[in-house]
Amino acid sequence: MDTRRKELGEFLRVLRQRCAPEAHGFPLGSRRRTPGLRREEVAQLAGISPTWYTWIEQGRDVQVSHEVLERIAQALRLTGPERSYLFDVAGRSGNDPHGQERMAEEDDSDNAPDALVELLDEFRMPAYILGRYWDMLAWNPPAAALFTGWLDQISTDEASSPNLLRFVFLDPQARQLVVDWESRARRICAEFRADSRSRLEEPALQRLIAELQQGSVEFARYWKLHDVLERQGGERGFRHPRRGLVSYRQFTLLPVEQEHLKLVVLKPLAGQGA
């Protein structure tokens, strides 16, 4: 089965099962064997054939129009990130020919430009560059000092880059370093799913996901939830082994010519050093 069609079907199934029937005008009743809405109820809300919706959810080889996706998104009351993920996975992310041209011209290599790497040294606060699979392509000394025991043990000249997901889910140090690890880890998984929506068929991505699922029961559980969240800023807390509890405000910037890269900057909150 096509990876995208399978993902589309599983994503819709999970979202459907999260919906409260009574919130959508259906009686809760006692004869429901599974939680959430039935397939035929989603089809009714979306104004499409129950058979057609079932085929979509089963991952069959059917062409789903932009209009049908819009109806399903409204029926399931999707959030903005969920709606974007739905359209991207279905291959209906937009109809702007200029936007497609920009995507075609974008440099998709997973190498950080020298100018962007040099920019890291201008920051006195922790900063690093993530690649398409969240490999740490480059980082500055404050970032190495923050992620002590990990980044400070790795040379930027090594052939393979350290990976943020492997650190969070497979390295025991992460559970000690990251404040409220379980909540942050679940959010990171949801952000990575949203970020990977256009690359689900890439073998390297599939190998990484399989490795994380096998090595971390938490990642396997979170990945099955199909949570989708855009990577946003916010407060990030760390239990540093030498500095104690430290907090930062996270900013994620996307280079225009390589939007699959991320420049992440951690600004110390008031009263703290970098």
Secondary structure, 3 states (H helix, E strand, C coil): CCHHHHHHHHHHHHHHHHCCHHHHCCCCCCCCCCCCCCHHHHHHHHCCCHHHHHHHHCCCCCCCCHHHHHHHHHHCCCCHHHHHHHHHHCCCCCCCHHHHHHHHHCCCCCCCCHHHHHHHCCCCCCEEEECCCCEEEEECHHHHHHCCCCHHHCCCCCCCCCEHHHHHHHCHHHHHHECCHHHHHHHHHHHHHHHCCCCCCCHHHHHHHHHHHHHCHHHHHHHHHCCCCCCCCEEEEEEECCCEEEEEEEEEECCCCCCCCEEEEEEECCCCCC
